[in-house]
Amino acid sequence: MKVVVKIGSSSLTRADGRIDHNAISQLCEDVAGVVAQGHQPIVVSSGAVAAGVGAVGLEARPTDLETLQAVSAVGQSRLMGVYDDELASHGLVGAQVLLDPLDFVHRGQYLHARKTLERLLALRCVPVVNENDAIASSELRFGDNDRIAALIAHSLNADLLILLTDLDGLYTSDPRVSSDATLVETVSADDPLLSIQASTSKSGVGSGGMASKLVAARIASWSGVRTVIANAQQRGAVSAIVSGERIGTTFEAHHRTLTARKLWIAFAAETAGRIVVDDGARVALTTKNTSLLPAGVTGVEGAFVAGATVEIVGADGAVFARGMSALSAAELLDVEGKQTSALPQGMHHEVVHRDDLVVLPE
């Protein structure tokens, strides 16, 4: 089976910001065990920025975009060099794959990336994936590598997603500050835990945290992929999980699945504004699988452009859907509440087409 394994910066670097060779060695040993079992692992690895920080002698992770991109370029080659050496010690060939958000939202690039990964697996290589931080055009992070891992799991129709972190799994509260925190062993596909706002990263090294892992688990669940959050320091954790052992927190796969494009809209794309709709439009969108028309729009928030991802809000102010708007905010302000027959000639009849709209779970 195909197994996507993601490991974060805090699990791969020492306190001084440099790469922890032992951590990568342990992971690659585990990956080799998975290969020996006849499975196909894909590694999604953070750590380029952290490795670059140590290499250029900075005392802390920078906050400005230019320096972040520069140190990621320095660190990525060093990070991949360690993976190549450690995988080679087990007779495996590593393959660097750098992705960015466009590889998931544009159909052509999505298919190209998928074919490349599938071919690497067919060649018995171990893809080591990271975001292409060095040339990010708007914001350094895709969001985090947890989401990238989940979208790769969807793309490859993976059987399992494993998110390795510095905790044993999902807890009822932060075990670092709460003595009564208990481990949640299983989360069902419809469990409200998948919608909670968990803590962000506190390590100062990575960009994720438990919140991003919950989002990733939700993406994977809606892709029909089971997800496990486990401790990166537990030797053999990946092989054990693949073998069926109960380790960490397991998130069950959902019966509902979404296309890669809709997964991007629902969970990965940043929203640029809001569209407020009346009760009739809300009912139509949530129960009839229709497109959003100007007649149902009662308000516009933000200065978004056509093609931007927006939140769709009911009269009560609650966000119930997300979608890609075919109209800019300025265009929509001119036609909100109007019937289709009253629209200017040549204007899109749909504000958000049903193929570009995702109704969020309550």
Number of C-alpha atoms within 10 A of each C-alpha: 15 19 24 25 26 26 24 24 26 26 23 30 24 18 11 15 25 22 26 20 16 13 17 21 18 17 27 23 20 18 27 24 18 23 17 11 13 11 16 22 25 28 24 26 24 28 28 31 29 32 29 27 26 22 16 12 11 14 10 13 18 15 8 9 16 14 15 22 24 17 24 26 19 21 25 24 15 19 25 21 13 16 24 19 16 23 21 14 14 13 10 18 18 22 19 18 17 17 19 18 19 12 16 23 18 12 13 12 15 19 14 12 20 18 14 13 23 17 12 17 18 11 10 15 19 26 23 22 24 24 25 20 24 22 15 17 10 8 11 20 18 21 18 21 27 33 25 24 29 32 23 24 27 27 20 17 16 23 18 24 31 29 28 26 23 19 19 20 23 26 18 13 16 16 15 8 8 10 9 10 14 14 15 17 17 16 19 14 20 17 12 11 17 21 14 11 12 20 13 14 15 11 13 12 23 23 19 24 20 21 18 21 28 23 21 26 31 28 32 32 27 22 25 23 25 22 30 26 26 24 20 24 17 14 14 16 22 28 19 15 18 20 11 8 11 15 18 23 22 23 26 22 24 18 12 10 17 17 13 20 18 21 23 21 24 24 19 23 20 15 18 18 18 22 26 23 25 17 14 11 21 23 13 14 19 14 9 11 15 18 18 23 21 26 21 21 25 18 18 20 14 14 12 19 17 15 15 20 26 25 24 26 22 21 13 10 10 11 17 17 22 25 29 25 27 21 22 17 22 14 14 20 16 12 20 21 18 16 13 15 8 11 16 11 8 6 13 15 20 17 26 25 18 17 14 18 26 25 19 13 9 9
